[in-house]
Amino acid sequence: MKITYLGHSSFLITGKTNTDEEVSVVTDPFDPKAVGLPFHKQKADVVTISHNHPNHFDLNNIEGKLESDYFLIDTPGEYELRGLRVFGIKGFHDDKNGAERGGNTMYVYDFAEATVAHLGDIGHTLDSNQLELLEEIDILMIPIGGKYTVDAKIAMQIIESIEPKIVIPIFDELSILQDFLAEAGTESPIEKNLIIKSRSDLPAETKIIPLSV
């Protein structure tokens, strides 16, 4: 499995499924004008959308990896493509049940090498039902910026409740990452990408691995 950060809340995740097929997922492809970063063309088998704001939902630079088109997922539910199971979990973009900024779908991707979760622009702590669906994940992608998402403190509460093997913080500014690492009480170098060959590669205790574009 290889995880590459594309900017903002977008990642390219490529890994093997339980049927030994290689599948690529792009999370939250964004409009470059909305984010202020370029978004280069990506080929994907699956595209997941957490919510329909332009900084999380722009398909202009996405094309199918194979001859067929990509499989678009933008609502909660259970899906499967060529052995990759994807679970969409209902959540919100704020801590008022969506009254301020609407809904936010969180996703779990069950790859052979690791189970990955992308929380989109989550704006709240997890309820018991959400936690139950997320408690078996290995790699957690979580926003940490505050204002429009959870901040560093609430992000750490979520991390401690899930206890993933790896945390990939989602951030736009270095100062936001520094505040998060201070809250976590650790230092972590920024990596270019993350490669996991098998579940045996996963650390025994939670490790924070920030990625750069």
HUJOVEN-V43886 format. One record per run of one state. SS is the DSSP state (A for helix, B for strand, O for the rest). FROM is the first residue (numbers start at 0). LEN is the number of residues. Records with the same first field share a line. If there is no record, write none. Layout:
SS = FROM-LEN + FROM-LEN
//
This chain:
O = 0-1 + 7-2 + 16-5 + 27-4 + 35-6 + 44-1 + 48-13 + 64-6 + 73-3 + 81-2 + 92-10 + 110-4 + 118-9 + 134-4 + 143-8 + 162-3 + 170-3 + 184-6 + 191-1 + 195-3 + 201-5 + 208-2 + 211-2
B = 1-6 + 9-7 + 21-6 + 41-3 + 45-3 + 61-3 + 70-3 + 76-5 + 83-9 + 102-8 + 114-4 + 138-5 + 165-5 + 190-1 + 192-3 + 206-2 + 210-1
A = 31-4 + 127-7 + 151-11 + 173-11 + 198-3
//
